[in-house]
Amino acid sequence: MAGRNRDKNPSRPPGPDNGPGRSGPGRRGRRAGGTDWVWGRHAVEAALANPDRDCQRLALTAEALADLAPDLAGRAAHRDVVGRGEVTRLLPPGAVHQGIALLTGPPAAADLEDLIRASGPAAVLVALDQASDPQNVGAVLRSAAAFGATGLILPDRHSPPLTGTVLKAASGAAERVPVARVVNLAQTLERLQATGFWCIGLDAAGAMPLDQAPLEGRVCLVLGAEGEGLRRLTRERCDALARIPMASGTESLNLAASAAVVLWECWRRRAAMTPG
């Protein structure tokens, strides 16, 4: 065990809380007036379906338009049917866009206290400690949506903004999983603990295997950056450190794979306790 020096019974019920922008070839993938490009079918469709999004310009091929629901296509202030090469020129090099891109304002930021208030007695939050790779953060968001997490917590520093690369990897999940940014992750974990959350850190040197970790009730899963893992202060604030058992000779899983495994374990346990 790590973290708080106080008794905590894992079986006890958790306590309550005591003008449209346009980009051209010379502005590839850059923000314009607080907007950014989202690309890829699932990411764009999810952004268009989000009523809180300021959808300014939809650029897509005729084929992509034919596959898009008419009510979604009408959400953007401007719609341009263009060739595939034009969509490519609007985006960062290497962007896999499937012939569709959307210039939009950022997703609404969540507030930590709102996440706490929205968390039921079996809520799961995910906190990432200095995860700087956009692809990994997007993949974690996708797993969080798949396995019913209440929200994602990111430190202000050393975490990527929710721009196109993150959203493409998230495949629409960023519109369904609230993301809260915090100044100090260690203090955030203390706040969560005060509202009935177990904070479980994932660490290759963790004292207990994942299947023995206390994942019932309100849980915040804390995962570290690629290679470096959890910072010392973050580890010390966790109630327990768990490891994913693996075959001998395997060093570790990457952040996205580790998050998927531990989120699935939380989901499996909750499903097993649900009647019917």
N, C-alpha and C positions, 0 to 999 in steps of 0.2 A: 504494500500500500504506500501511497505518497499523498502529499497534500495536507488536508486539515487534520489537526491533532484533536479530534473529538469523536465520540462514539457516533456511529451512523448505522442504523439497522436497515439493510437493503430491502427488507420486507415491509417497512412502514410506508404508509401512503405519503406521497410528496405533499409538502405544505403549500398553501397558496402564497401569492406574492404578499409577505408582510410588507414672315415671307420665306418661302421654301428655299433651302440651300441647294446649290447645284455644284457638282464636282466634275471636272474634266480631266483629260489625260495629265495635265500639269499638277493636279491636286490629288493624286492617287492615294486612296485610303486615309486621307487626313480628315480631321474634324473641321467642320465649318459651322461657326455660331452655336457651339454646344451640341452639334449633331454628329452622327457617325454612320458608317455604312454597316448594315447587317446583310449577310449573304447566305445562300443555301436555302433550299425549299422549306425545310422544317423550321429553321430559325426565322425566316421571313414570314411564313404563315402565322407562327405564334406571335410575332411582333405585331402584325396587322390585326390579329384577333384581340390584342390587348387594348382595351379602351383608354388606358392611361398613356399610351404611346402617342407622341406627336409624329405622325407618319407624313413626311414631306414629299419625297420623290420615290416612285417605284420604277426601276429600270429593269426590263425583262424581255426575253425573246418571245416571239409569237407562240412557240411551243410551250414555254412556261406559262404564258397567259392562258392558254387553252386548258391547262391543268389546274389553274387557280380558281377557287370559288368566286363567283361574281361579287358577292357581298364583301369579300376581302379585297379584291382588286379595287373596289371603290373607296377604300379607306384612305388611300394616299391622296394628298392634295394634287399631285401631278403624277401622271403615268406616261412613261415613254416606252414604246415597243421598239427595241433596237436589236442589232445583231449581237451575237455572242461575244465578238471581239470588243464591242463597245462596253459591255458589262465588265469584261476583263480589265479594260483600261481604267475603270472607275475604282478598282479595288487594289489591295496590296498584292505584290507579286506572289504567285503561287496559290491564291485564294481559289478554292474549289466551290464555285458559285451555282452550278446547275442552271445557269442562264437567268438568275434572278437576284436582285439586290435592292435594298431599301435604305434610303437616307432617313434617319429618324433620330429623335431626341433619345436620351438615355433612359433605361428603365427606372422606375421610381425606386429610390433607396428606402430600405426598411429601417426602422428604429429598433434598437435592442429591446427596449421596454415593450414595444408592440409585439415583438417575437415572444417575449415572456408571457404577455397577456394572452396571446393566441395559442399558447402551449397547454395542451390538456395533460392529464395525469400520466399518459404514456408517450409524451412527445419526444422526438429525437431531433436535436440540433447538431450541426457539424461546424466545427471551428478549425480553420487552417492556419497554421503557424508559419508565416513567411513563405507561403507557396507562391512562387513568382512565375511559374510557367503557365501561360494562358490556356494551353491545350489541357493540362491537368485540371485546372480550376473548372473549365467547361465540362470535362468528363465527370468530375465530382458532382457538379450541379445535375448532370443527367442521372447519375445514380441516386442522388438525393430525391429527385422527383420520382424515379422508378420505385423506390422503397419507402415513400411516404414521409420523408423528413419535413419538419416544420420550417426550417430555414437554415441558411448558411451564414457564418460569421467570418469576416475577413479583417485583419488589421489594416489600418490606413496605409502603413508603410510596408513595402516589400510584397504587395499584392497587386495583381494587374487590374486595371479598370475593366468594366464589362463592355469591352469593345467587340468588334466583329469576330476576332479569332476565338474569344471565349464563347461567344454566342453560337458560333458555328459548331464548336465541339459540344456545346450543351444541347444542341438539336431541339431548341424550343423550351428547354427546362427552365431557362432564366426568367421566363414569363410566369412560371408557376411556383418557383421556390424563391421566397423573399431573401434578399441578401442585405445584411446589416454590416456596416463598417464601424470599427471601434478603434479608439486611440491606443488603448493598453489591453492586450489580450489577457494578461495575468489578472488584472483587476476585473475584467469581464467575467472570467471564470469564477471569481469570488462572488460576484453579483449573482451569477446563475446558481451557485451553491446556496446562497441565502434564500433563493426562491424554490428550493427543493430539487435541484438538478444534481445528479451524479456526473462528475466530469471524468471521463475515462480517456486516458491518453493511449495512443497506439505507438508502441516502441518495441523494436526488435529484441531489446534486453528486458522487456516487461516481466514482472514477477509471476504473472499468471497467463495461461493460455486463454485465447479468446472465448472458448466455450465455457470457461469458469468465471468470466468477468461479470460483474453485476450490471447487466444491461436492461433490467426491468425498470419500470417507472419512468420518471423524467431523466433523460440522459443527454449529455453533450459529448459527442465524440470528437476528440482533439487529435489532429494529424499534423505531422511536421513536413517540412520541405524535403524535396528530393536530396538524398545524400546526407544532409545535416540532421534531419529528424527534428525532434522537439528541442527547443531551447531549454536551458537549465531551469529558468524561472517558471516556464510553462509546465515542465514536468513536475516541479515542486507543488504547483497549484492543483494538479490533478488528484482525484481521490484514489485512483488506481491506475497502474500501467499494465496494459495487456499486450500480448504478442500473438501474431498469427502463426500457428504451427505449420511448418513446411518440411518437405523432404530434405534429408541431409544433402549438403552440397549446394543448396539454393541460398543465395545471400539474402535477398529481399525482393518484395514486390514494389513496383513504383506507386506513387501516391494515388493515382486514379484507381489502380487495381486494389490497393489496400482499402480505400474508401468503399469500393463496391462490396468487398468481402464483409467488412464490419457492418455496413448498412444492411446487407442481406441477413446477417446474423440477428440484428435487432428486429428486422421485419419477420423473420422466421419465428422468433420467440413470441412476438405479439400475435402472430397468426395462430400459433399453437394454443394460446390462452383464450382465443376468441371462440365462443360456443358456435357449433355448426360449421 
